[in-house]
């Protein structure tokens, strides 16, 4: 893959055209300059758009280059982008005087469950990524009325407001 390289990261420096030979899948790229010599440097010094084509570059540094097939690159991208979502509803039982949690994979099913059961008191969302985890409260029942928590990201506040107005 041909691109431009700016060794100083300076806008006044004249970029030189180089050929990317390998990538370590993090921040270092191995490249061949105009004289045919191999060098390694950080990715921010190159001017190219990050895309799926980058994942087709071979692994490694300088001499240790391992070729990657398109199928392997697609598999790696799929694994990196894989996420999981779990919505948990807290249901209070009067006869047992205890709370139980019921889990759903979609927000629609969780909201429908909350509509159908007056004993539901709380709705919570958990998101899992390859390199992390996040969770947030979505709805809570106070004095018989649903109140929503403002949240940024994966759950639409408009959906939560609509649910609160309906119930």
C-alpha positions in Angstrom: 0.0 0.0 0.0 1.5 3.3 -1.1 1.1 6.4 1.1 2.9 9.5 2.2 5.2 9.7 5.3 6.2 12.7 7.3 9.0 11.7 9.7 8.8 14.9 11.8 5.0 15.1 11.9 5.5 18.7 10.8 3.1 20.4 8.3 6.0 22.3 6.7 8.0 19.1 6.0 7.7 17.7 2.4 6.1 14.3 2.6 7.8 11.4 0.9 6.1 8.6 -0.8 6.6 5.2 0.9 5.2 1.7 0.6 3.7 0.1 3.7 5.1 -3.5 4.0 3.6 -4.7 7.4 1.7 -3.6 10.4 1.8 -4.9 14.0 -2.0 -4.4 14.4 -1.4 -1.6 17.0 0.6 1.5 16.2 3.8 0.6 14.3 4.1 0.3 10.6 7.1 -1.2 8.6 7.7 0.6 5.4 10.0 0.8 2.4 11.4 4.2 1.4 12.3 5.4 -2.1 15.8 3.8 -1.7 14.3 0.4 -0.9 15.4 0.5 2.8 13.1 -0.9 5.5 12.1 1.3 8.4 9.6 1.1 11.3 7.7 4.1 12.7 4.4 5.1 14.4 1.1 5.2 12.4 0.3 8.9 13.0 3.2 9.9 10.8 1.6 8.4 7.7 -1.2 10.0 5.7 -3.8 7.3 4.9 -7.3 6.6 5.9 -7.8 3.7 8.2 -10.0 1.2 6.5 -10.5 -2.5 6.1 -7.6 -2.6 3.6 -5.2 -2.0 6.5 -6.2 -5.3 8.0 -5.1 -7.1 4.8 -1.5 -5.9 5.4 0.9 -8.6 6.7 1.8 -8.9 10.4 5.2 -8.2 11.8 8.3 -5.9 11.9 11.0 -5.7 9.3 12.1 -9.3 8.7 9.3 -11.2 10.5 6.5 -10.6 8.0 3.6 -13.1 8.0 1.1 -12.8 5.2 -2.6 -12.5 6.0 -5.5 -13.7 3.8 -8.7 -11.7 3.3 -10.6 -14.3 5.1 -8.4 -14.0 8.2 -8.6 -10.2 8.0 -12.4 -10.3 7.8 -12.5 -12.8 10.8 -10.3 -10.5 12.9 -12.5 -7.4 12.1 -15.6 -9.3 12.9 -14.2 -10.3 16.3 -13.1 -6.7 17.1 -16.5 -5.3 16.3 -18.5 -7.9 18.1 -20.5 -6.6 21.0 -23.1 -7.9 23.4 -26.1 -6.3 24.9 -28.2 -7.4 27.9 -31.2 -5.6 29.4 -32.1 -6.5 33.0 -35.5 -5.7 34.5 -36.0 -5.8 38.3 -39.3 -7.2 39.3 -40.5 -6.9 42.9 -42.6 -9.8 44.3 -45.1 -8.8 47.0 -45.8 -12.4 48.2 -42.1 -13.3 48.7 -41.0 -9.7 49.5 -38.0 -10.0 47.3 -36.8 -8.8 44.0 -35.9 -10.9 41.0 -34.0 -9.9 37.8 -35.2 -11.0 34.3 -32.8 -10.5 31.4 -33.6 -9.7 27.7 -31.5 -9.4 24.6 -33.5 -6.5 23.0 -34.8 -3.3 24.4 -38.2 -3.8 22.8 -38.8 -7.1 24.7 -37.6 -5.5 28.0 -40.0 -2.5 27.5 -42.9 -4.8 26.6 -42.2 -6.8 29.7 -42.2 -3.6 31.8 -45.6 -2.6 30.3 -47.2 -5.9 31.0 -46.0 -6.3 34.6 -46.9 -3.6 37.1 -44.3 -5.1 39.6 -41.3 -4.0 37.5 -39.4 -1.2 39.2 -36.1 -0.8 37.3 -34.5 -1.3 33.8 -30.8 -1.6 33.4 -28.5 -2.0 30.3 -25.1 -3.8 30.1 -22.9 -3.5 27.0 -19.9 -5.7 26.5 -17.1 -5.1 23.9 -14.0 -7.0 23.1 -11.8 -4.7 25.3 -14.3 -3.5 27.8 -17.7 -3.3 29.5 -20.2 -0.6 30.3 -23.5 -0.5 32.0 -26.1 2.2 32.7 -29.5 2.6 34.3 -32.3 3.3 31.8 -35.7 3.5 33.6 -36.9 3.6 37.2 -40.4 3.5 38.7 -41.0 6.2 41.3 -44.4 6.7 42.9 -46.0 4.5 40.2 -44.6 6.5 37.3 -41.6 5.6 35.1 -38.7 8.1 35.0 -35.9 7.8 32.5 -32.2 8.5 33.0 -30.5 10.6 30.4 -27.9 8.4 28.6 -25.5 8.9 25.8 -24.6 6.4 23.2 -26.4 3.2 22.4 -29.9 3.8 23.8 -32.2 6.5 22.3 -33.5 8.9 24.8 -36.4 9.5 22.5 -37.5 5.8 23.0 -37.2 6.1 26.8 -39.2 9.4 26.8 -41.9 7.8 24.6 -42.2 4.8 27.0 -42.5 7.1 30.0 -45.3 9.1 28.4 -47.3 6.0 27.4 -47.2 4.5 30.9 
